[in-house]
Each structure stands twice: as C-alpha cells, then as structure tokens.
Amino acid sequence: MNHPKTGRVADLVARAQQDILDDWIRQQLGQTGRGAGRISEAALRQQSTRFLEAFARAINGGLIYDAKAPRWDDLREVLKELSLSRAAQNFSTSETATFIFSLKQPLFERLRKEAGGADVDADIWSISTLLDTLGLYTSEAYQKAREEVINRQQEEMLELSTPVVQLWDGIVALPLIGTLDSARTQVVMESLLNEVMARRAKFAIIDITGVPTVDTLVAQHLLKTVAAARLMGVECLISGIRPQFAQTIVHLGIDLTQVVTKASLADAFSLALKKLQMAVVRLEGRPGRS
C-alpha cells in the first residue's frame, strides 16, 4: 500500500507550529459546549501543545500514517492519556474526537495561505485522512477509558453498598440492599471477612430485608459467604426472611437448614446476644430529668 508523503505539511507544521497552535486553541475555545467548562484553558493549551509536538515529530518521517510505525507511539500515548482524562471528566465521545477534528481548519487555512495559489488539494486530502484516522483512534481509546471509569465506579459503589456495622462487641451486621449477583457477592464476602477479622467478631448477621428477590443463585451466594465466615470461626445468622421468601426457598428446594435464619434483624441480634450470654434489660426506677 502506498502512503502519501508529508513533505510540505511536515515543513509547515515544523516552521509555523506556534501559530498553528494559537489558531487551534482559539478554534477550540470558540466551539460551543467545550466540555461545559470542565477543562481549563491552561489544561487545554497543555494538551494541545503535547499533541502538536508529537504530531510534528511523527509526520516528519515521510509516511503520513502507519499504525505500526514506532514514531507514532508517542502520539498514540498522548491520545490515550487525553482520552482517559476526558472520560474521567464526563466528556462525550464527540467532544473528545472534536479535539482532533478541530485542528483541520487552522492547519488547512495556514497551508492555503503559504501555498500562494499553488495546488494543495492533495496535501489537504492526505492530512484530512490522517486526522480522521487519529480521531477514530481517539474515539476508540475514549470508549475503552470510559468503560474502565464506569467499571471502577461500579466497584466503588459496590463497596459503599455493603457496609459492615458493629452492633455490639463480637457482633457485626451486614445489611444488604438491592440485587445480589456474583460480582457483588464477592465484594460482600471480602468485606465481611475483613471486618470480622478486624473486629474479632464471633457473630455476623447478614440482613436481606432489602434484597428484592431470593432465588437459587442468591441462596448459593449467601451459603458461600456463610461457609467462608464459618471457616474463620464466625457464626453467621441470616435475617430478613419474609413469608414470601420462605415460600420461595421451600418451592426451590433450597437447603438452609445449616444456617440460622430469623425474620428480622432485631431477632437475630437478640439471638446473638443470648449466645454470647448477654442481654439487654430495661433499667427500672431511672431518675427523670430535673
């Protein structure tokens, strides 16, 4: 495959890099919806400068674009970092790709101006094709970065949605709200095991009052968590077993006979206290406030 040459364009970018940069930044600042102020002018200038410098080095080798050419590595790395940064700042795909596409106008205008009437259509076509390719690469890098951001946020939300609460010395509770799946169960198990070890708990109450449905998969996840805690010498109690849940468990043939279950968190807490030979009593004759 023949690649177009970049002699005139490479010479222009090397010679008028600062002027092109200034025009390009003005072009970006003048665009509506420029990230709704999510990026400062100083940060925009820094990103634009890094890209244009890497771009100038890359096209100075002769071939317009070769995805395997080592001289494009720096430029691709710049685009990856830019995509990750903008994904974290909630830029859209089009806003991120426009960073590349907006370079066309100042570059083409400068090229026509310095050509002095000479035919520059071939150069414009070549550089346009190059920037389109880089724009698509940026979009792909953005999508991958965005997926990584979303996955990380989901993991953080899972950790926040599984708080382990200490109810008493030796007793902790894990109130679950929402659907239990394999990924969340892993977080639940790790969180519970870490906390019972840190707090030296003897009993752990897993409350499923806020879990909308209980099926075979949910029950298996719960049993795995209970088994893991038991290996550490911790007895687990499951609370929040409502009548419809009990019927579903019986209908599905799920065996929970090895696990202590209670209808409410209060009942489970009372049983854990009893097993620890403790009790909560009402104080009689408590003096009132004066």
C-alpha positions as CSV (number, residue, x, y, z in Angstrom):
1,M,0.0,0.0,0.0
2,N,1.3,3.4,-0.9
3,H,1.2,6.1,1.7
4,P,1.1,9.8,0.8
5,K,4.1,11.9,1.5
6,T,4.1,14.8,4.0
7,G,6.9,16.9,2.9
8,R,5.1,20.3,2.6
9,V,2.8,19.6,5.5
10,A,5.6,18.5,7.8
11,D,7.7,21.5,6.8
12,L,4.7,23.8,7.6
13,V,4.0,22.3,11.0
14,A,7.6,22.4,12.0
15,R,8.0,26.0,10.8
16,A,4.7,27.5,12.0
17,Q,3.9,25.3,14.9
18,Q,3.3,28.1,17.4
19,D,1.0,30.0,15.1
20,I,-1.0,26.8,14.3
21,L,-1.2,26.1,18.0
22,D,-2.6,29.5,18.8
23,D,-5.1,29.3,16.0
24,W,-6.1,25.8,17.0
25,I,-6.7,26.8,20.7
26,R,-8.8,29.8,19.6
27,Q,-10.8,27.4,17.4
28,Q,-11.4,25.1,20.4
29,L,-12.2,27.9,22.8
30,G,-14.8,29.3,20.3
31,Q,-16.7,26.0,20.0
32,T,-20.0,25.8,21.8
33,G,-20.3,23.1,24.5
34,R,-16.5,23.0,25.1
35,G,-16.9,20.5,27.9
36,A,-19.2,23.0,29.7
37,G,-16.1,24.4,31.4
38,R,-14.9,21.0,32.6
39,I,-11.4,21.8,31.3
40,S,-9.5,25.0,31.9
41,E,-7.8,27.0,29.2
42,A,-4.4,26.2,30.7
43,A,-5.1,22.4,30.6
44,L,-6.4,22.7,27.1
45,R,-3.3,24.5,26.0
46,Q,-1.1,21.9,27.6
47,Q,-2.9,19.0,25.9
48,S,-2.9,20.8,22.5
49,T,0.8,21.6,22.8
50,R,1.7,18.0,23.7
51,F,-0.3,16.7,20.8
52,L,1.0,19.1,18.2
53,E,4.6,18.5,19.2
54,A,4.2,14.7,19.0
55,F,2.3,15.2,15.7
56,A,5.1,17.3,14.2
57,R,7.7,14.6,15.1
58,A,5.5,11.8,13.7
59,I,4.9,13.3,10.3
60,N,8.5,14.4,9.9
61,G,9.4,10.9,8.8
62,G,7.9,10.8,5.4
63,L,4.9,8.5,5.6
64,I,1.6,10.1,6.5
65,Y,0.3,7.3,8.7
66,D,1.4,3.8,9.5
67,A,-0.2,2.3,12.6
68,K,2.8,0.1,13.2
69,A,5.4,2.8,12.8
70,P,7.4,3.4,16.0
71,R,7.4,7.1,15.5
72,W,3.7,7.2,16.1
73,D,4.0,5.6,19.6
74,D,4.4,9.0,21.4
75,L,1.3,10.4,19.7
76,R,-0.8,7.4,20.4
77,E,0.2,7.6,24.1
78,V,-0.8,11.3,24.2
79,L,-4.2,10.4,22.8
80,K,-4.6,7.6,25.3
81,E,-3.9,9.9,28.2
82,L,-6.2,12.6,26.8
83,S,-9.0,10.1,26.3
84,L,-8.6,8.8,29.9
85,S,-8.6,12.3,31.2
86,R,-11.7,13.4,29.3
87,A,-13.6,10.2,30.1
88,A,-13.0,10.9,33.8
89,Q,-14.3,14.4,33.3
90,N,-17.5,13.1,31.6
91,F,-16.8,14.5,28.1
92,S,-18.8,12.8,25.4
93,T,-17.3,10.8,22.6
94,S,-17.9,13.5,20.1
95,E,-16.4,16.2,22.3
96,T,-13.2,14.1,22.7
97,A,-12.9,13.4,19.0
98,T,-13.5,17.0,18.1
99,F,-10.2,17.8,19.8
100,I,-8.5,16.2,16.8
101,F,-11.0,17.3,14.1
102,S,-10.8,21.0,15.1
103,L,-7.2,21.0,14.0
104,K,-8.2,20.8,10.4
105,Q,-9.4,24.4,9.9
106,P,-6.3,26.2,11.3
107,L,-4.0,23.8,9.5
108,F,-5.7,24.0,6.1
109,E,-6.0,27.8,6.3
110,R,-2.3,28.1,7.0
111,L,-1.5,25.6,4.3
112,R,-3.5,27.5,1.7
113,K,-2.1,30.9,2.8
114,E,1.5,29.8,2.5
115,A,0.9,27.9,-0.8
116,G,0.4,31.2,-2.6
117,G,-2.2,29.8,-5.0
118,A,-0.4,26.5,-5.6
119,D,-2.5,23.3,-5.7
120,V,-2.7,21.9,-2.2
121,D,-5.7,19.6,-2.6
122,A,-3.5,16.5,-2.4
123,D,-1.9,17.7,0.8
124,I,-5.3,18.7,2.3
125,W,-6.8,15.3,1.4
126,S,-3.8,13.5,2.9
127,I,-3.8,15.4,6.2
128,S,-7.6,15.2,6.4
129,T,-7.4,11.4,6.1
130,L,-4.7,11.3,8.8
131,L,-6.7,13.4,11.2
132,D,-9.8,11.4,10.6
133,T,-7.8,8.2,11.4
134,L,-6.5,9.8,14.6
135,G,-9.9,11.0,15.5
136,L,-11.3,7.4,15.2
137,Y,-8.4,6.1,17.3
138,T,-9.2,8.7,19.9
139,S,-12.8,7.7,20.0
140,E,-11.8,4.1,20.5
141,A,-9.4,5.0,23.2
142,Y,-12.1,7.1,24.9
143,Q,-14.6,4.3,24.8
144,K,-12.1,1.9,26.4
145,A,-11.2,4.5,29.0
146,R,-14.8,5.3,29.7
147,E,-15.6,1.6,30.3
148,E,-12.7,1.5,32.8
149,V,-14.0,4.5,34.6
150,I,-17.5,3.0,34.7
151,N,-16.2,-0.3,36.0
152,R,-14.2,1.4,38.7
153,Q,-17.2,3.5,39.8
154,Q,-19.3,0.3,39.9
155,E,-16.7,-1.4,42.1
156,E,-16.6,1.7,44.4
157,M,-20.4,1.7,44.6
158,L,-20.5,-2.0,45.4
159,E,-18.0,-1.4,48.3
160,L,-20.1,1.5,49.5
161,S,-23.3,-0.5,49.3
162,T,-22.0,-3.3,51.5
163,P,-21.2,-1.6,54.9
164,V,-20.4,-3.8,57.8
165,V,-21.8,-2.3,61.0
166,Q,-20.7,-3.3,64.5
167,L,-23.8,-3.8,66.7
168,W,-22.0,-5.0,69.9
169,D,-18.7,-6.3,71.0
170,G,-18.3,-9.5,69.0
171,I,-21.4,-8.9,66.8
172,V,-21.4,-7.3,63.4
173,A,-24.2,-6.8,60.8
174,L,-24.2,-6.6,57.0
175,P,-27.4,-5.1,55.7
176,L,-27.8,-5.9,52.0
177,I,-30.0,-3.7,49.7
178,G,-30.6,-4.5,46.1
179,T,-29.8,-7.4,43.8
180,L,-27.1,-9.9,44.7
181,D,-25.0,-11.1,41.8
182,S,-21.7,-12.9,41.5
183,A,-19.6,-9.7,41.4
184,R,-21.4,-8.1,44.4
185,T,-21.3,-11.4,46.4
186,Q,-17.5,-11.4,46.0
187,V,-17.4,-7.9,47.4
188,V,-19.8,-8.8,50.2
189,M,-17.7,-11.8,51.2
190,E,-14.4,-9.9,51.2
191,S,-15.9,-7.0,53.1
192,L,-17.5,-9.3,55.7
193,L,-14.4,-11.4,56.2
194,N,-12.1,-8.4,56.5
195,E,-14.4,-6.8,59.1
196,V,-14.9,-9.8,61.3
197,M,-11.2,-10.3,61.4
198,A,-10.5,-6.6,62.2
199,R,-13.3,-6.5,64.9
200,R,-12.7,-10.0,66.2
201,A,-16.4,-10.8,65.8
202,K,-18.0,-14.0,66.8
203,F,-21.3,-13.5,65.1
204,A,-22.2,-11.9,61.8
205,I,-25.8,-11.1,60.9
206,I,-26.5,-10.9,57.1
207,D,-29.7,-9.0,56.8
208,I,-31.5,-9.4,53.4
209,T,-34.6,-7.4,54.2
210,G,-33.6,-5.0,51.3
211,V,-33.0,-7.8,48.8
212,P,-35.9,-7.7,46.3
213,T,-35.8,-11.4,45.3
214,V,-34.3,-14.6,46.6
215,D,-33.6,-17.3,44.1
216,T,-31.3,-20.3,43.8
217,L,-28.3,-18.2,42.7
218,V,-28.8,-15.7,45.6
219,A,-29.1,-18.5,48.1
220,Q,-25.9,-20.1,46.8
221,H,-24.1,-16.8,47.2
222,L,-25.3,-16.5,50.7
223,L,-24.3,-20.0,51.6
224,K,-20.8,-19.4,50.2
225,T,-20.4,-16.3,52.3
226,V,-21.7,-18.2,55.4
227,A,-19.3,-21.1,54.7
228,A,-16.3,-18.7,54.3
229,A,-17.1,-16.9,57.6
230,R,-17.5,-20.3,59.4
231,L,-14.0,-21.3,58.4
232,M,-12.8,-18.2,60.3
233,G,-14.8,-19.3,63.4
234,V,-17.6,-16.8,62.9
235,E,-21.2,-17.9,63.1
236,C,-23.5,-16.3,60.5
237,L,-27.2,-15.6,61.0
238,I,-29.4,-14.5,58.1
239,S,-32.2,-12.1,59.0
240,G,-35.0,-10.6,56.9
241,I,-36.6,-13.8,55.8
242,R,-40.1,-12.6,54.9
243,P,-43.0,-15.1,54.4
244,Q,-42.8,-14.9,50.6
245,F,-39.1,-15.5,50.7
246,A,-39.6,-18.6,52.9
247,Q,-42.2,-19.9,50.4
248,T,-39.8,-19.3,47.5
249,I,-36.9,-21.0,49.3
250,V,-39.1,-24.1,50.0
251,H,-40.5,-24.1,46.5
252,L,-37.0,-24.1,45.0
253,G,-35.8,-26.8,47.3
254,I,-33.0,-24.7,48.7
255,D,-31.5,-26.2,51.9
256,L,-30.8,-23.5,54.5
257,T,-31.1,-25.9,57.4
258,Q,-27.4,-25.4,58.2
259,V,-27.9,-21.7,58.7
260,V,-29.7,-19.9,61.5
261,T,-32.4,-17.7,60.0
262,K,-34.6,-15.0,61.6
263,A,-37.5,-12.9,60.4
264,S,-35.9,-9.6,61.5
265,L,-32.5,-8.1,62.3
266,A,-33.7,-7.4,65.9
267,D,-34.5,-11.1,66.4
268,A,-31.1,-12.1,65.0
269,F,-29.3,-9.6,67.2
270,S,-31.2,-10.8,70.3
271,L,-30.2,-14.4,69.5
272,A,-26.5,-13.4,69.0
273,L,-26.6,-11.7,72.4
274,K,-28.1,-14.7,74.0
275,K,-25.3,-16.9,72.5
276,L,-22.8,-14.5,74.0
277,Q,-24.6,-14.9,77.3
278,M,-25.6,-11.2,77.2
279,A,-28.9,-9.5,77.4
280,V,-30.4,-6.0,77.1
281,V,-32.5,-5.1,80.1
282,R,-34.7,-2.1,80.9
283,L,-33.4,0.0,83.8
284,E,-36.2,0.3,86.4
285,G,-36.5,3.4,88.5
286,R,-34.4,5.5,86.2
287,P,-34.3,9.1,87.5
288,G,-36.0,11.6,85.3
289,R,-34.7,14.9,84.1
290,S,-34.9,17.7,86.6
